[in-house]
């Protein structure tokens, strides 16, 4: 199965990291996708899809 992450998604990862660090520095240990989306000016579906693609692309495949 192809595990390539779309270019547009990869372009957003540094922005996610910046926003997550910002919230972490403010004492937050969790953030909702809609909050992150609002911070980045995108929709929450894109946030969930982007995070999901990262998890999928980095997961270890089982040989079984």
PEQUIKA-V951803 format. One record per run of one state. SS is the DSSP state (h for helix, s for strand, l for the rest). FROM is the first residue (numbers start at 1). TO is the last residue. Records with the same first field share a line. If there is no record, write none. Layout:
BEGIN
SS: FROM-TO, FROM-TO
END
This chain:
BEGIN
l: 1-6, 26-32, 41-43, 59-64
h: 7-25, 33-40, 44-58
END
